[in-house]
Amino acid sequence: MKKHPGMEHDEPSMTHVKPGATGDIVWQFTKAGEFQFACLIPGHFEAGMVGKLTVK
Ligand SMILES: [Cu+2]
């Protein structure tokens, strides 16, 4: 993302929200495990916009 900051992403598994707004993503997992999710805006992952979830 740092190499291509103008790159646009538009996938069903992602959403874009304005500051202070909210959005929804529906993920249907087909197997158990630990998964990471993160913001793709350059610098945001490093700033902590990342999370982990566990599917049991
Ligand atoms: Cu972000």
N, CA, C, O and the ligand as a Tripos MOL2 file, in Angstrom:
@<TRIPOS>MOLECULE
protein
  225   223    57     0     0
PROTEIN
NO_CHARGES

@<TRIPOS>ATOM
      1 N           0.8230   -1.1990    0.0000 N.3       1 MET1
      2 CA          0.0000    0.0000    0.0000 C.3       1 MET1
      3 C           0.8620    1.2560    0.0000 C.2       1 MET1
      4 O           0.4840    2.2690   -0.5890 O.2       1 MET1
      5 N           2.0200    1.1950    0.6580 N.am      2 LYS2
      6 CA          2.8890    2.3750    0.6730 C.3       2 LYS2
      7 C           3.4390    2.6590   -0.7170 C.2       2 LYS2
      8 O           3.6600    3.8160   -1.0760 O.2       2 LYS2
      9 N           3.6620    1.6000   -1.5050 N.am      3 LYS3
     10 CA          4.1950    1.7850   -2.8520 C.3       3 LYS3
     11 C           3.1450    2.3330   -3.8010 C.2       3 LYS3
     12 O           3.4830    2.9770   -4.7940 O.2       3 LYS3
     13 N           1.8720    2.0840   -3.5080 N.am      4 HIS4
     14 CA          0.7830    2.5070   -4.3970 C.3       4 HIS4
     15 C          -0.3180    3.1770   -3.5660 C.2       4 HIS4
     16 O          -1.4100    2.6240   -3.4340 O.2       4 HIS4
     17 N          -0.0450    4.3560   -3.0070 N.am      5 PRO5
     18 CA         -1.0140    4.9830   -2.0960 C.3       5 PRO5
     19 C          -2.3430    5.3570   -2.7450 C.2       5 PRO5
     20 O          -3.3430    5.5110   -2.0430 O.2       5 PRO5
     21 N          -2.3750    5.5060   -4.0620 N.am      6 GLY6
     22 CA         -3.6330    5.8670   -4.7150 C.3       6 GLY6
     23 C          -4.4660    4.6670   -5.1240 C.2       6 GLY6
     24 O          -5.5560    4.8150   -5.6780 O.2       6 GLY6
     25 N          -3.9460    3.4730   -4.8480 N.am      7 MET7
     26 CA         -4.6390    2.2560   -5.2380 C.3       7 MET7
     27 C          -5.9830    2.1600   -4.5300 C.2       7 MET7
     28 O          -6.0650    2.3360   -3.3140 O.2       7 MET7
     29 N          -7.0220    1.8840   -5.2820 N.am      8 GLU8
     30 CA         -8.3480    1.7490   -4.6980 C.3       8 GLU8
     31 C          -8.6830    0.2780   -4.5310 C.2       8 GLU8
     32 O          -8.3860   -0.5480   -5.3940 O.2       8 GLU8
     33 N          -9.3040   -0.0270   -3.4130 N.am      9 HIS9
     34 CA         -9.7400   -1.3920   -3.1490 C.3       9 HIS9
     35 C         -11.2430   -1.3690   -2.9890 C.2       9 HIS9
     36 O         -11.7890   -0.5240   -2.2790 O.2       9 HIS9
     37 N         -11.8930   -2.2740   -3.6330 N.am     10 ASP10
     38 CA        -13.3430   -2.3880   -3.4770 C.3      10 ASP10
     39 C         -13.6970   -3.8570   -3.5930 C.2      10 ASP10
     40 O         -13.9210   -4.3840   -4.6830 O.2      10 ASP10
     41 N         -13.7410   -4.4900   -2.4620 N.am     11 GLU11
     42 CA        -14.0290   -5.9190   -2.4060 C.3      11 GLU11
     43 C         -15.2010   -6.1270   -1.4660 C.2      11 GLU11
     44 O         -15.4390   -5.3010   -0.5840 O.2      11 GLU11
     45 N         -15.9420   -7.2220   -1.6380 N.am     12 PRO12
     46 CA        -17.0480   -7.4870   -0.7280 C.3      12 PRO12
     47 C         -16.5910   -7.6850    0.7150 C.2      12 PRO12
     48 O         -17.3820   -7.5280    1.6460 O.2      12 PRO12
     49 N         -15.3120   -8.0290    0.9010 N.am     13 SER13
     50 CA        -14.8200   -8.3020    2.2530 C.3      13 SER13
     51 C         -14.2410   -7.0620    2.9200 C.2      13 SER13
     52 O         -13.5660   -7.1680    3.9440 O.2      13 SER13
     53 N         -14.4960   -5.8890    2.3500 N.am     14 MET14
     54 CA        -13.9640   -4.6710    2.9590 C.3      14 MET14
     55 C         -14.9940   -3.5480    2.8850 C.2      14 MET14
     56 O         -15.9600   -3.6220    2.1260 O.2      14 MET14
     57 N         -14.7750   -2.5170    3.6800 N.am     15 THR15
     58 CA        -15.6650   -1.3670    3.6510 C.3      15 THR15
     59 C         -14.8500   -0.0960    3.8460 C.2      15 THR15
     60 O         -13.7550   -0.1220    4.4080 O.2      15 THR15
     61 N         -15.3920    0.9970    3.3790 N.am     16 HIS16
     62 CA        -14.7740    2.3030    3.5750 C.3      16 HIS16
     63 C         -15.7480    3.1470    4.3970 C.2      16 HIS16
     64 O         -16.9370    3.2000    4.0810 O.2      16 HIS16
     65 N         -15.2630    3.7960    5.4330 N.am     17 VAL17
     66 CA        -16.1050    4.6600    6.2540 C.3      17 VAL17
     67 C         -15.3960    5.9830    6.4920 C.2      17 VAL17
     68 O         -14.1700    6.0380    6.5880 O.2      17 VAL17
     69 N         -16.1740    7.0320    6.5860 N.am     18 LYS18
     70 CA        -15.6200    8.3490    6.8800 C.3      18 LYS18
     71 C         -15.3030    8.4190    8.3740 C.2      18 LYS18
     72 O         -15.8880    7.6740    9.1600 O.2      18 LYS18
     73 N         -14.3870    9.3010    8.7770 N.am     19 PRO19
     74 CA        -14.0560    9.4240   10.2050 C.3      19 PRO19
     75 C         -15.3130    9.6390   11.0480 C.2      19 PRO19
     76 O         -16.1320   10.5040   10.7380 O.2      19 PRO19
     77 N         -15.4590    8.8710   12.0880 N.am     20 GLY20
     78 CA        -16.5950    8.9760   12.9850 C.3      20 GLY20
     79 C         -17.8090    8.1930   12.5420 C.2      20 GLY20
     80 O         -18.7690    8.0650   13.3010 O.2      20 GLY20
     81 N         -17.7890    7.6630   11.3230 N.am     21 ALA21
     82 CA        -18.9110    6.8880   10.8210 C.3      21 ALA21
     83 C         -18.6850    5.4130   11.1180 C.2      21 ALA21
     84 O         -17.6130    5.0150   11.5730 O.2      21 ALA21
     85 N         -19.6910    4.6220   10.8570 N.am     22 THR22
     86 CA        -19.5710    3.1780   11.0330 C.3      22 THR22
     87 C         -19.9540    2.4690    9.7450 C.2      22 THR22
     88 O         -20.6270    3.0340    8.8830 O.2      22 THR22
     89 N         -19.5190    1.2340    9.6300 N.am     23 GLY23
     90 CA        -19.8590    0.4130    8.4730 C.3      23 GLY23
     91 C         -19.9530   -1.0400    8.9020 C.2      23 GLY23
     92 O         -19.5420   -1.3960   10.0060 O.2      23 GLY23
     93 N         -20.4780   -1.8530    8.0540 N.am     24 ASP24
     94 CA        -20.6340   -3.2720    8.3510 C.3      24 ASP24
     95 C         -19.9330   -4.1120    7.3000 C.2      24 ASP24
     96 O         -19.9060   -3.7720    6.1170 O.2      24 ASP24
     97 N         -19.3790   -5.1950    7.7520 N.am     25 ILE25
     98 CA        -18.8280   -6.2230    6.8740 C.3      25 ILE25
     99 C         -19.3680   -7.5520    7.3890 C.2      25 ILE25
    100 O         -19.3550   -7.8140    8.5920 O.2      25 ILE25
    101 N         -19.8320   -8.3710    6.4880 N.am     26 VAL26
    102 CA        -20.2750   -9.7080    6.8810 C.3      26 VAL26
    103 C         -19.2870  -10.7090    6.3180 C.2      26 VAL26
    104 O         -19.1300  -10.8370    5.1040 O.2      26 VAL26
    105 N         -18.6300  -11.4090    7.2090 N.am     27 TRP27
    106 CA        -17.7000  -12.4630    6.8100 C.3      27 TRP27
    107 C         -18.2870  -13.7950    7.2420 C.2      27 TRP27
    108 O         -18.7210  -13.9480    8.3830 O.2      27 TRP27
    109 N         -18.2990  -14.7460    6.3420 N.am     28 GLN28
    110 CA        -18.7340  -16.0980    6.6850 C.3      28 GLN28
    111 C         -17.5150  -17.0050    6.6250 C.2      28 GLN28
    112 O         -16.9500  -17.2410    5.5560 O.2      28 GLN28
    113 N         -17.1220  -17.5040    7.7790 N.am     29 PHE29
    114 CA        -15.9290  -18.3470    7.8620 C.3      29 PHE29
    115 C         -16.2980  -19.7990    7.6260 C.2      29 PHE29
    116 O         -17.3330  -20.2720    8.0960 O.2      29 PHE29
    117 N         -15.4570  -20.4920    6.9030 N.am     30 THR30
    118 CA        -15.7080  -21.9060    6.6010 C.3      30 THR30
    119 C         -14.7830  -22.8220    7.3710 C.2      30 THR30
    120 O         -14.8880  -24.0440    7.2660 O.2      30 THR30
    121 N         -13.8730  -22.2420    8.1460 N.am     31 LYS31
    122 CA        -13.0280  -23.0680    8.9970 C.3      31 LYS31
    123 C         -12.6310  -22.2910   10.2390 C.2      31 LYS31
    124 O         -12.6060  -21.0600   10.2540 O.2      31 LYS31
    125 N         -12.3240  -23.0470   11.2710 N.am     32 ALA32
    126 CA        -11.9090  -22.4420   12.5310 C.3      32 ALA32
    127 C         -10.4680  -21.9640   12.4220 C.2      32 ALA32
    128 O          -9.6980  -22.4280   11.5810 O.2      32 ALA32
    129 N         -10.1310  -21.0330   13.2890 N.am     33 GLY33
    130 CA         -8.7550  -20.5600   13.3250 C.3      33 GLY33
    131 C          -8.6880  -19.1260   13.7880 C.2      33 GLY33
    132 O          -9.7040  -18.5240   14.1330 O.2      33 GLY33
    133 N          -7.4860  -18.5800   13.7950 N.am     34 GLU34
    134 CA         -7.2790  -17.1910   14.1500 C.3      34 GLU34
    135 C          -7.0340  -16.4050   12.8730 C.2      34 GLU34
    136 O          -6.2770  -16.8370   12.0040 O.2      34 GLU34
    137 N          -7.6690  -15.2670   12.7660 N.am     35 PHE35
    138 CA         -7.5750  -14.4480   11.5650 C.3      35 PHE35
    139 C          -7.2840  -13.0120   11.9510 C.2      35 PHE35
    140 O          -7.7600  -12.5180   12.9730 O.2      35 PHE35
    141 N          -6.5000  -12.3560   11.1270 N.am     36 GLN36
    142 CA         -6.2010  -10.9460   11.3450 C.3      36 GLN36
    143 C          -6.9870  -10.0990   10.3660 C.2      36 GLN36
    144 O          -7.2450  -10.5160    9.2370 O.2      36 GLN36
    145 N          -7.3660   -8.9160   10.8010 N.am     37 PHE37
    146 CA         -7.9590   -7.9340    9.8970 C.3      37 PHE37
    147 C          -7.2400   -6.6140   10.1510 C.2      37 PHE37
    148 O          -6.7240   -6.3770   11.2430 O.2      37 PHE37
    149 N          -7.2110   -5.7640    9.1390 N.am     38 ALA38
    150 CA         -6.4690   -4.5170    9.2900 C.3      38 ALA38
    151 C          -6.9330   -3.4810    8.2880 C.2      38 ALA38
    152 O          -7.5780   -3.7910    7.2860 O.2      38 ALA38
    153 N          -6.5900   -2.2610    8.5850 N.am     39 CYS39
    154 CA         -6.8260   -1.1520    7.6890 C.3      39 CYS39
    155 C          -5.7180   -1.1350    6.6310 C.2      39 CYS39
    156 O          -4.5450   -1.3330    6.9450 O.2      39 CYS39
    157 N          -6.1070   -0.8960    5.3760 N.am     40 LEU40
    158 CA         -5.1380   -0.9050    4.2820 C.3      40 LEU40
    159 C          -4.5760    0.4710    3.9410 C.2      40 LEU40
    160 O          -3.7380    0.5860    3.0480 O.2      40 LEU40
    161 N          -5.0160    1.5010    4.6260 N.am     41 ILE41
    162 CA         -4.4800    2.8360    4.3640 C.3      41 ILE41
    163 C          -3.0320    2.8740    4.8480 C.2      41 ILE41
    164 O          -2.7470    2.4560    5.9700 O.2      41 ILE41
    165 N          -2.1090    3.3730    4.0090 N.am     42 PRO42
    166 CA         -0.6930    3.3690    4.3830 C.3      42 PRO42
    167 C          -0.4490    3.9750    5.7700 C.2      42 PRO42
    168 O          -0.9170    5.0700    6.0810 O.2      42 PRO42
    169 N           0.2870    3.2410    6.5800 N.am     43 GLY43
    170 CA          0.6460    3.7100    7.9150 C.3      43 GLY43
    171 C          -0.3420    3.3130    8.9970 C.2      43 GLY43
    172 O           0.0060    3.3370   10.1780 O.2      43 GLY43
    173 N          -1.5620    2.9500    8.6310 N.am     44 HIS44
    174 CA         -2.5790    2.6440    9.6390 C.3      44 HIS44
    175 C          -2.3300    1.3030   10.3270 C.2      44 HIS44
    176 O          -2.5480    1.1670   11.5300 O.2      44 HIS44
    177 N          -1.8720    0.3120    9.5560 N.am     45 PHE45
    178 CA         -1.5300   -0.9790   10.1800 C.3      45 PHE45
    179 C          -0.4660   -0.7550   11.2410 C.2      45 PHE45
    180 O          -0.5810   -1.2390   12.3670 O.2      45 PHE45
    181 N           0.5820   -0.0090   10.8650 N.am     46 GLU46
    182 CA          1.6720    0.2480   11.7920 C.3      46 GLU46
    183 C           1.2060    1.0460   13.0060 C.2      46 GLU46
    184 O           1.7770    0.9310   14.0900 O.2      46 GLU46
    185 N           0.1620    1.8600   12.8160 N.am     47 ALA47
    186 CA         -0.3620    2.6800   13.9040 C.3      47 ALA47
    187 C          -1.3180    1.8960   14.8070 C.2      47 ALA47
    188 O          -1.7950    2.4200   15.8140 O.2      47 ALA47
    189 N          -1.5940    0.6500   14.4470 N.am     48 GLY48
    190 CA         -2.4140   -0.1790   15.3180 C.3      48 GLY48
    191 C          -3.8190   -0.4510   14.8210 C.2      48 GLY48
    192 O          -4.6160   -1.0420   15.5490 O.2      48 GLY48
    193 N          -4.1460   -0.0450   13.6190 N.am     49 MET49
    194 CA         -5.4810   -0.3280   13.0940 C.3      49 MET49
    195 C          -5.5040   -1.7620   12.5640 C.2      49 MET49
    196 O          -5.6070   -2.0060   11.3620 O.2      49 MET49
    197 N          -5.4060   -2.6780   13.4860 N.am     50 VAL50
    198 CA         -5.3560   -4.1010   13.1720 C.3      50 VAL50
    199 C          -6.0140   -4.8530   14.3200 C.2      50 VAL50
    200 O          -5.9790   -4.4040   15.4660 O.2      50 VAL50
    201 N          -6.5940   -5.9600   14.0200 N.am     51 GLY51
    202 CA         -7.2250   -6.7630   15.0630 C.3      51 GLY51
    203 C          -7.1260   -8.2330   14.7340 C.2      51 GLY51
    204 O          -6.7180   -8.6170   13.6380 O.2      51 GLY51
    205 N          -7.5030   -9.0480   15.6960 N.am     52 LYS52
    206 CA         -7.4490  -10.4870   15.4930 C.3      52 LYS52
    207 C          -8.7550  -11.0560   16.0080 C.2      52 LYS52
    208 O          -9.2790  -10.6030   17.0260 O.2      52 LYS52
    209 N          -9.2770  -12.0420   15.3130 N.am     53 LEU53
    210 CA        -10.4670  -12.7260   15.7930 C.3      53 LEU53
    211 C         -10.2470  -14.2240   15.7300 C.2      53 LEU53
    212 O          -9.4350  -14.7310   14.9560 O.2      53 LEU53
    213 N         -10.9960  -14.9090   16.5670 N.am     54 THR54
    214 CA        -10.8980  -16.3620   16.6400 C.3      54 THR54
    215 C         -12.2290  -16.9770   16.2500 C.2      54 THR54
    216 O         -13.2710  -16.6230   16.8010 O.2      54 THR54
    217 N         -12.1920  -17.8820   15.3150 N.am     55 VAL55
    218 CA        -13.3710  -18.6200   14.8860 C.3      55 VAL55
    219 C         -13.2310  -20.0220   15.4590 C.2      55 VAL55
    220 O         -12.2370  -20.7060   15.2170 O.2      55 VAL55
    221 N         -14.2370  -20.4440   16.2210 N.am     56 LYS56
    222 CA        -14.1850  -21.7750   16.8530 C.3      56 LYS56
    223 C         -15.1710  -22.7170   16.2020 C.2      56 LYS56
    224 O         -15.2700  -23.8780   16.5990 O.2      56 LYS56
    225 CU         -7.1220    3.1180    8.9960 Cu       57 CU57
@<TRIPOS>BOND
     1     1     2 1
     2     2     3 1
     3     3     4 2
     4     3     5 am
     5     5     6 1
     6     6     7 1
     7     7     8 2
     8     7     9 am
     9     9    10 1
    10    10    11 1
    11    11    12 2
    12    11    13 am
    13    13    14 1
    14    14    15 1
    15    15    16 2
    16    15    17 am
    17    17    18 1
    18    18    19 1
    19    19    20 2
    20    19    21 am
    21    21    22 1
    22    22    23 1
    23    23    24 2
    24    23    25 am
    25    25    26 1
    26    26    27 1
    27    27    28 2
    28    27    29 am
    29    29    30 1
    30    30    31 1
    31    31    32 2
    32    31    33 am
    33    33    34 1
    34    34    35 1
    35    35    36 2
    36    35    37 am
    37    37    38 1
    38    38    39 1
    39    39    40 2
    40    39    41 am
    41    41    42 1
    42    42    43 1
    43    43    44 2
    44    43    45 am
    45    45    46 1
    46    46    47 1
    47    47    48 2
    48    47    49 am
    49    49    50 1
    50    50    51 1
    51    51    52 2
    52    51    53 am
    53    53    54 1
    54    54    55 1
    55    55    56 2
    56    55    57 am
    57    57    58 1
    58    58    59 1
    59    59    60 2
    60    59    61 am
    61    61    62 1
    62    62    63 1
    63    63    64 2
    64    63    65 am
    65    65    66 1
    66    66    67 1
    67    67    68 2
    68    67    69 am
    69    69    70 1
    70    70    71 1
    71    71    72 2
    72    71    73 am
    73    73    74 1
    74    74    75 1
    75    75    76 2
    76    75    77 am
    77    77    78 1
    78    78    79 1
    79    79    80 2
    80    79    81 am
    81    81    82 1
    82    82    83 1
    83    83    84 2
    84    83    85 am
    85    85    86 1
    86    86    87 1
    87    87    88 2
    88    87    89 am
    89    89    90 1
    90    90    91 1
    91    91    92 2
    92    91    93 am
    93    93    94 1
    94    94    95 1
    95    95    96 2
    96    95    97 am
    97    97    98 1
    98    98    99 1
    99    99   100 2
   100    99   101 am
   101   101   102 1
   102   102   103 1
   103   103   104 2
   104   103   105 am
   105   105   106 1
   106   106   107 1
   107   107   108 2
   108   107   109 am
   109   109   110 1
   110   110   111 1
   111   111   112 2
   112   111   113 am
   113   113   114 1
   114   114   115 1
   115   115   116 2
   116   115   117 am
   117   117   118 1
   118   118   119 1
   119   119   120 2
   120   119   121 am
   121   121   122 1
   122   122   123 1
   123   123   124 2
   124   123   125 am
   125   125   126 1
   126   126   127 1
   127   127   128 2
   128   127   129 am
   129   129   130 1
   130   130   131 1
   131   131   132 2
   132   131   133 am
   133   133   134 1
   134   134   135 1
   135   135   136 2
   136   135   137 am
   137   137   138 1
   138   138   139 1
   139   139   140 2
   140   139   141 am
   141   141   142 1
   142   142   143 1
   143   143   144 2
   144   143   145 am
   145   145   146 1
   146   146   147 1
   147   147   148 2
   148   147   149 am
   149   149   150 1
   150   150   151 1
   151   151   152 2
   152   151   153 am
   153   153   154 1
   154   154   155 1
   155   155   156 2
   156   155   157 am
   157   157   158 1
   158   158   159 1
   159   159   160 2
   160   159   161 am
   161   161   162 1
   162   162   163 1
   163   163   164 2
   164   163   165 am
   165   165   166 1
   166   166   167 1
   167   167   168 2
   168   167   169 am
   169   169   170 1
   170   170   171 1
   171   171   172 2
   172   171   173 am
   173   173   174 1
   174   174   175 1
   175   175   176 2
   176   175   177 am
   177   177   178 1
   178   178   179 1
   179   179   180 2
   180   179   181 am
   181   181   182 1
   182   182   183 1
   183   183   184 2
   184   183   185 am
   185   185   186 1
   186   186   187 1
   187   187   188 2
   188   187   189 am
   189   189   190 1
   190   190   191 1
   191   191   192 2
   192   191   193 am
   193   193   194 1
   194   194   195 1
   195   195   196 2
   196   195   197 am
   197   197   198 1
   198   198   199 1
   199   199   200 2
   200   199   201 am
   201   201   202 1
   202   202   203 1
   203   203   204 2
   204   203   205 am
   205   205   206 1
   206   206   207 1
   207   207   208 2
   208   207   209 am
   209   209   210 1
   210   210   211 1
   211   211   212 2
   212   211   213 am
   213   213   214 1
   214   214   215 1
   215   215   216 2
   216   215   217 am
   217   217   218 1
   218   218   219 1
   219   219   220 2
   220   219   221 am
   221   221   222 1
   222   222   223 1
   223   223   224 2
@<TRIPOS>SUBSTRUCTURE
     1 MET1         2 RESIDUE 1 A MET
     2 LYS2         6 RESIDUE 1 A LYS
     3 LYS3        10 RESIDUE 1 A LYS
     4 HIS4        14 RESIDUE 1 A HIS
     5 PRO5        18 RESIDUE 1 A PRO
     6 GLY6        22 RESIDUE 1 A GLY
     7 MET7        26 RESIDUE 1 A MET
     8 GLU8        30 RESIDUE 1 A GLU
     9 HIS9        34 RESIDUE 1 A HIS
    10 ASP10       38 RESIDUE 1 A ASP
    11 GLU11       42 RESIDUE 1 A GLU
    12 PRO12       46 RESIDUE 1 A PRO
    13 SER13       50 RESIDUE 1 A SER
    14 MET14       54 RESIDUE 1 A MET
    15 THR15       58 RESIDUE 1 A THR
    16 HIS16       62 RESIDUE 1 A HIS
    17 VAL17       66 RESIDUE 1 A VAL
    18 LYS18       70 RESIDUE 1 A LYS
    19 PRO19       74 RESIDUE 1 A PRO
    20 GLY20       78 RESIDUE 1 A GLY
    21 ALA21       82 RESIDUE 1 A ALA
    22 THR22       86 RESIDUE 1 A THR
    23 GLY23       90 RESIDUE 1 A GLY
    24 ASP24       94 RESIDUE 1 A ASP
    25 ILE25       98 RESIDUE 1 A ILE
    26 VAL26      102 RESIDUE 1 A VAL
    27 TRP27      106 RESIDUE 1 A TRP
    28 GLN28      110 RESIDUE 1 A GLN
    29 PHE29      114 RESIDUE 1 A PHE
    30 THR30      118 RESIDUE 1 A THR
    31 LYS31      122 RESIDUE 1 A LYS
    32 ALA32      126 RESIDUE 1 A ALA
    33 GLY33      130 RESIDUE 1 A GLY
    34 GLU34      134 RESIDUE 1 A GLU
    35 PHE35      138 RESIDUE 1 A PHE
    36 GLN36      142 RESIDUE 1 A GLN
    37 PHE37      146 RESIDUE 1 A PHE
    38 ALA38      150 RESIDUE 1 A ALA
    39 CYS39      154 RESIDUE 1 A CYS
    40 LEU40      158 RESIDUE 1 A LEU
    41 ILE41      162 RESIDUE 1 A ILE
    42 PRO42      166 RESIDUE 1 A PRO
    43 GLY43      170 RESIDUE 1 A GLY
    44 HIS44      174 RESIDUE 1 A HIS
    45 PHE45      178 RESIDUE 1 A PHE
    46 GLU46      182 RESIDUE 1 A GLU
    47 ALA47      186 RESIDUE 1 A ALA
    48 GLY48      190 RESIDUE 1 A GLY
    49 MET49      194 RESIDUE 1 A MET
    50 VAL50      198 RESIDUE 1 A VAL
    51 GLY51      202 RESIDUE 1 A GLY
    52 LYS52      206 RESIDUE 1 A LYS
    53 LEU53      210 RESIDUE 1 A LEU
    54 THR54      214 RESIDUE 1 A THR
    55 VAL55      218 RESIDUE 1 A VAL
    56 LYS56      222 RESIDUE 1 A LYS
    57 CU57       225 GROUP 0 **** ****
